[in-house]
Amino acid sequence: MRELGYDTNDYVALKAAIFFNPYSIRKFKEPTDATTTSILKQTRLLALKVLKNNKPDDYDECRFGQLLLLLPAVHSIAQQLVEDVQLCQYVL
């Protein structure tokens, strides 16, 4: 992410998108619930708004799309971190 020029605010926006993503919870398979779909849409719009407000001069329309493409990588890193912490708890 550093090589791409993303900062802490961008990372926080990505983490918020992951945290409030209903698809990451196993019981949500499809967005059939209107409330779930609405919350997901609001989260993405809020992340876009944060990015626009933090860097209005530097912002281009592709930046948000590039950040969304990083979501799977950030999500997998977070999952690996949780697994490592759990493993350390069992070892100690």
C-alpha positions in Angstrom: 0.0 0.0 0.0 2.9 2.4 0.7 4.2 1.9 -2.9 0.8 2.9 -4.2 0.8 6.1 -2.1 -2.1 5.2 0.2 -2.0 6.6 3.8 -3.5 5.7 7.1 -6.9 7.3 6.3 -7.2 5.2 3.2 -6.4 2.1 5.3 -9.0 3.0 7.9 -11.6 3.4 5.1 -10.7 0.0 3.9 -10.9 -1.5 7.3 -14.3 0.1 7.8 -15.6 -1.4 4.6 -14.4 -4.9 5.7 -15.7 -4.5 9.2 -19.2 -3.5 8.1 -19.4 -6.0 5.2 -22.3 -8.4 5.9 -20.8 -11.0 3.5 -17.9 -11.6 5.8 -20.3 -13.0 8.3 -21.0 -16.7 7.5 -24.8 -16.5 8.0 -25.2 -13.9 5.2 -24.9 -15.7 1.9 -26.8 -13.2 -0.3 -28.0 -9.7 0.1 -31.7 -10.6 0.2 -32.4 -8.4 3.2 -33.0 -4.8 2.1 -31.5 -3.5 5.3 -28.3 -5.4 4.8 -28.0 -4.1 1.2 -28.7 -0.6 2.4 -26.0 -0.7 5.1 -23.4 -2.1 2.7 -24.2 0.7 0.2 -24.0 3.4 2.9 -20.7 2.0 4.2 -19.2 2.2 0.7 -20.5 5.7 0.1 -19.1 6.8 3.5 -15.7 5.4 2.6 -15.8 7.3 -0.7 -16.8 10.5 1.0 -13.9 10.1 3.5 -11.4 9.6 0.7 -12.7 12.7 -1.2 -12.6 14.9 1.9 -9.1 13.8 2.9 -7.4 14.4 -0.4 -9.6 16.7 -2.5 -6.7 17.9 -4.7 -5.2 14.5 -5.2 -8.4 12.6 -5.6 -9.3 10.9 -8.9 -12.2 8.7 -9.7 -10.1 5.6 -10.1 -8.6 5.8 -6.6 -11.7 4.4 -4.9 -11.9 1.6 -7.3 -8.2 0.8 -6.7 -8.8 0.8 -3.0 -11.8 -1.6 -3.4 -9.6 -3.9 -5.4 -7.3 -4.1 -2.3 -10.1 -5.3 0.0 -9.5 -9.1 -0.5 -5.8 -8.7 0.3 -6.4 -6.6 3.4 -9.1 -9.0 4.5 -6.8 -12.0 4.1 -4.1 -10.3 6.1 -6.5 -9.6 8.9 -7.6 -13.2 8.9 -4.0 -14.4 9.0 -3.3 -12.1 11.9 -6.3 -13.5 13.9 -5.1 -17.0 13.2 -1.6 -16.2 14.4 -2.9 -14.6 17.6 -5.1 -17.6 18.3 -2.1 -20.0 17.6 0.1 -18.0 20.0 -2.6 -18.3 22.7 -2.6 -22.1 22.4 1.2 -22.4 22.4 1.6 -20.2 25.4 
